[in-house]
Every structure is written in structure tokens, then in C-alpha cells.
Amino acid sequence: MKKRKTSLDKILYSKPSISKLEIDYATDAARNGWGENCYNYIYKFQNIFKKYHNKKFAIATSSCTAATHMGLRALGIKKNDEVILADTNWIAVVAPITYLGAKPVFVDINKDTWCIDANKIEEKITKKTKAIIGVHLYGNLLEINKIKSICNKYNLYFVEDAAEALGSSYNNRKTGTFGDFSVFSFHGTKTITTGEGGMFLTDNEELYNKVLIYNNHGRSSKMQEKMWSDELGYKYKISNIQAALGYAQMKRINIILKRKREIFQYYFKNLSKIDGLSMNPEYENTKNSFWMPNIVFDEKLNVSSEYIFNLFKKNNIDARHFFWPLSGFKMFKSKKNNYNSWSISKRAINLPSYSDLKKFQLDKIINLVKKAIDENN
Ligand SMILES: Cc1ncc(COP(=O)(O)O)c(C=O)c1O
């Protein structure tokens, strides 16, 4: 089959890095990965992933949303419990809380990291609080130490959502290794992809065993062939073909991460000196995997998210909005009082960052950002 060309006129918002290795493994899974071989790539993918993170247990799932859902259930989160998370978030982080009948409690974000503001968590803790879900937004690091000490003080679970931060690290320890359990996404826009997919990672054997059973319709491994379910679970398994893609992507993880950094650094070199414009931070002792470069315009620059979004669209760039505050969604009936979450989402935008972006395309994006500032000042 001929390789389909993507027009260089159109700059996509995101695109995976797929080499011959991914095609070979997925083809092998499609040809041979059936019958007794139907778990081969799933095991390989789980093993390489847990080794990379130096963790004991990994379960590949159909999505990150699924991994969070099962993990929260395994922790015992149930109706009327409260779970704390940042207001600025993708809907997939909050949805599993509601699947279990628990109540999400939204905390404002830190204006520099765009992640949950650890200093604002304690005022939201009540007797019903059971867990904090911390998300490393756009690859940026959570204030892990502060959040973990709050969890210890109030006896709360720490769920680490590293869906956007595969390859980030804190004091040389990878993100996704700090939670009671952690979750990752392999959606097509993520650092590595399986098309759709996720991972549940933990050192806690009890949680692992529970999620293993939920993941396959409540059947223990001994009971699979006997078609016997001990409880109601879910059909959240990943497929062998998807796992073959994931295994190849993990073998190439260092190449993929290196290119992400190069792209971020090119934007940073050309944009960071503009007074009033900020980008993803990288603090001492942290490494940001820069899943998605973002720019935030200071209020004084007068550039709204809408303005830059439309300017990108007019110039054939697939723009994507910064996450909205979840407290603005009508299903949550929440107070809209998290200032940073509301303010930043009105003056920020995601920048394209896929591996085969060309220099002239990056220059085009950079020039449009500068143009947006000129046109509004
Ligand atoms: C922070 C975060 N958590 C969870 C998810 C959910 O991932 P999935 O689409 O694999 O369910 C995403 C995906 O976009 C995400 O960005």
C-alpha cells in the first residue's frame, strides 16, 4: 500500500510518531497473535512499561479513563465519598469519580504549573474526603511532596494521573511512580499511542489483584477458561494488536521524548523572551516531558484564547483550546470561584508538537503568536 502524504500546508494539532517497528509488530500481532498467542504483546507491553517505571505491577487497559475507574473502585471509593482534583482538567479525570457515585471537589490551579495548587487543598478537605487525584498537566510537574504529605496527614489516597506526563520526572524519579496507583493514556494524541489505550501501575499487590479481575468481567485468571465470573467487572482490556503498537512505542520512547524536548525548546527559544508570555515550566530537580507546549498570555497582552484559536484556524493550523475549568460544566453545578482556572483558560492555547513538524512550520506558528500580540497592542 502506498504511503499517504499529509499536506505540508496543514499543521495538525497532534500526530503520533509511527516507525517501521510499530507497523511490523502490529502486523505480526494481526497475523499471528491469536489463540494461545493472544496475550503475547499485552504481556510484553506491560513488562516493558513497568520496567521503565521500576514498578511491580502494570495492567494495560482500553483507556486511561477505564484504568482510573477501576483503580478508584479498588480503593473502595463509593457513593457520597469526596475526591479532590484540580478544576482545570480533562473531563476523563472527573468522570470515573461520578461513575462510582462519589462527589468531585474542584481546587484551583497554581498559576505557574497549571496543576492543582497544593496550598489550596486543605481548605477543601472534609470528613468525606477519601482521595486526591493529582494530574501532571501537559507534562508539568505536580507539587508531589506537598500533596503526599497532605495525604499522609489526613489519611487520604493519592492517585497519580500521568496521562500527559510519560517521561517527566521529579528528583530523577519518573512521574507515575508516586501514587497509591497511577494511570497513563495512550490515546492518539499522547506521547506514545496504541490508538486508544491506558495503563494502571502500582506496587500494591492487593489493588493490582482487584483491578486484574475488574478488567476482565470479574473473572480471576483461573476462571477465565471456565467462563465463570465472581463479581461484576468491566470489559476494559486492551487488545493484543494495540499492545503491539504500545510495545514498539516503548522501545522508541527515548527517541520520541528527545524530539518532544527539541520542539519545546525551539518554541521556548523564540517565544519566552516576550514580556508577559509564559510557557510550561521546568523547575530544578524536575524534568518536563513537554507532552504539549502551551502559551499563556498575561492579561496585559490582551490576547484571548478565542483570538489566537481563530488566527491559527484561518492559517490552516489545527488549534486546540486549553482545558476549561470543570466547574463550568453544567453537570457539576459547582461554584465558579477558582480564579486561576477561569482566568488562564481564557488566555492560553496548546501548540502543535508532533515529531515530524518541520522548522518552517514551527516558524509559522511562532510568527502567528507574535502577530496576535502585535494586533492587540
Ligand atoms: C490527564 C488525563 N487523564 C485522563 C485522560 C483519559 O485518557 P483516555 O482518553 O485514554 O481515557 C486523559 C486523556 O486525554 C488526560 O489528558
Ligand as a Chemical Component Dictionary entry (heavy atoms), coordinates in Angstrom:
data_LIG
# 
_chem_comp.id                   LIG 
_chem_comp.type                 NON-POLYMER 
_chem_comp.pdbx_formal_charge   0 
_chem_comp.three_letter_code    LIG 
# 
loop_
_chem_comp_atom.comp_id 
_chem_comp_atom.atom_id 
_chem_comp_atom.alt_atom_id 
_chem_comp_atom.type_symbol 
_chem_comp_atom.charge 
_chem_comp_atom.model_Cartn_x 
_chem_comp_atom.model_Cartn_y 
_chem_comp_atom.model_Cartn_z 
_chem_comp_atom.pdbx_ordinal 
LIG C1 C1 C 0 -4.932 13.988 32.290 1  
LIG C2 C2 C 0 -5.743 12.966 31.562 2  
LIG N1 N1 N 0 -6.302 11.978 32.264 3  
LIG C3 C3 C 0 -7.027 11.033 31.666 4  
LIG C4 C4 C 0 -7.204 11.010 30.303 5  
LIG C5 C5 C 0 -8.056 9.964  29.694 6  
LIG O1 O1 O 0 -7.381 9.205  28.783 7  
LIG P1 P1 P 0 -8.161 8.204  27.813 8  
LIG O2 O2 O 0 -8.641 9.035  26.664 9  
LIG O3 O3 O 0 -7.119 7.214  27.424 10 
LIG O4 O4 O 0 -9.259 7.606  28.590 11 
LIG C6 C6 C 0 -6.611 11.999 29.530 12 
LIG C7 C7 C 0 -6.774 11.941 28.082 13 
LIG O5 O5 O 0 -6.872 12.656 27.267 14 
LIG C8 C8 C 0 -5.876 13.018 30.171 15 
LIG O6 O6 O 0 -5.310 14.008 29.471 16 
# 
loop_
_chem_comp_bond.comp_id 
_chem_comp_bond.atom_id_1 
_chem_comp_bond.atom_id_2 
_chem_comp_bond.value_order 
_chem_comp_bond.pdbx_ordinal 
LIG C1 C2 SING 1  
LIG C2 N1 SING 2  
LIG C2 C8 DOUB 3  
LIG N1 C3 DOUB 4  
LIG C3 C4 SING 5  
LIG C4 C5 SING 6  
LIG C4 C6 DOUB 7  
LIG C5 O1 SING 8  
LIG O1 P1 SING 9  
LIG P1 O2 DOUB 10 
LIG P1 O3 SING 11 
LIG P1 O4 SING 12 
LIG C6 C7 SING 13 
LIG C6 C8 SING 14 
LIG C7 O5 DOUB 15 
LIG C8 O6 SING 16 
# 
